Amino acid sequence: MTTIPNLRHLSVFCAVARLGSVSAAARAAHLSPPAVTQALGSLEKDFGIALIARTIPGMELTEAGRLCVTRVSSAMGRLEAALTAAAPQAQVRGGGGVTHGITARQLQALAGAIDAGGFGPAARLVGMTRATIQRAARELEQRIGVPLFETTSHGLRATREALRLGLQVQLAIAELGQARAEVAAAAGADTGQTVIVAMPLGRSFMVPETVLRFAERRPQHRVSILDGPYENLLDALRRGRADVLVGALREQISPDVLQEPLFDDPLAIIVRRGHPLEKMSDGGRRAPAAEALVGFSWIAPRAGSPLRRHFERLFSGASAQPPAAAIECNSLIAARALLLRSDRAMLLSAQQAHHELAAGELVALPHPAGRVVRAIGLTLRRDWQPTAAQA
């Protein structure tokens, strides 16, 4: 997890960038000019590069400073808005802004505890002892005057206020990580990372091919590919733990994300080579009748997925009901084994079974309804700004 620099140092940097002088920033932050200079020096040491250039007229941003000031300002704005929403009285009691008296360690402890599901796991995640992270979280709770954790029969649980605040802290941390990556890239060291969460179609063919081509151009940029149920992947995206989700687009989405279509993916009936349906369809040259499909056992997509709706519509032209005793499977590896060792059939993307079809192990039969497609694309956070490498 990216660490949060000193909040006052971040605030001072934004003030200097906005006002153009140490003295003006000192007045705005209620600090002495030497304190402002010291804060800037500490932040530059943290980022490992000069962010501000001292000139005769005043202070100017360096190239690195220009690259990261927008992201730092965005992160600070997100934290300030979230803290104000969580506890409006905190700003009144602080007298120096809503973040006055709140430390980066406290926010890191909150985000870690929520992300890991408890103080113990969070201690390992953020590199603190359990006692330290628990104390930091409790200090934040006392500072803003709002309960962040409650004791239940199952242990300690984050309150709704904590979850809302924690989400914004996690997104601010992600934004600061982007700032560090851009500053490092400007210095000639591509230390950035892109986390791709992919649904079955994306990770079976499209994402690996794309990542390999990208790695040839930017060999030092780290790429992580994660999988899992759609709900878990979407949560990782919304919390800033992932940068992009690749897969089938949904009809209804959260207001904080957006979808970008890439292409329409034709669906086919996938069976093993030599399957009775292959013979009924003249070796795959024509679509099998919907009535013939009911006579076979099926592997069904996971309930609630876009592909599941297409599966249920597949039998709409048949006189009988869809098969009830279907095996549900969202794993291509498991589905491949089931298909190869039985007469089961599966409605799937031909691209998703690309390698098995190319090897002649499986056969794609046309859909009885003709060209039936699902939309494949990217899901992104609405306010996400990619680095140059990510773009």
Buried (B, 14 or more C-beta within 10 A) or exposed (E): BBBBBBBBBBBBBBBBBEBBBBEBBBBBBEBEBEBBBBBBBBBBEBBEBBBBEEEEEBBBBBEBBBBBBBBBBBBBEBBBEBBBEBBEEBBEEBEEBBBBBBBBBBBBBBBBBBBBBBBBBBBEBBEBEBEBBBBBBBBBBEBBEBEBBEEEEEEBBBBEBBEBBBBBBBBBBBBBBBBBBBBBBBBEEBEBBBBBBBBBBBBBBBBEEBBEEBEEEBEEBEBEBBBBEBEEBBBBBBBBBBBBBBBBBBEEEBEEBBBEEBEEBBBBBBBBBEBBBBEBBEEBEEBBEBEBBBEBEBBBBBEEBBBBBBBBEBBEEBEEEBBEEBBEBBEBEEBBEBBBEBBBBBBBBBBBBBEBBEEEBBBBBBBBBEEBEBBBBBBBBEEBEEBEBBE
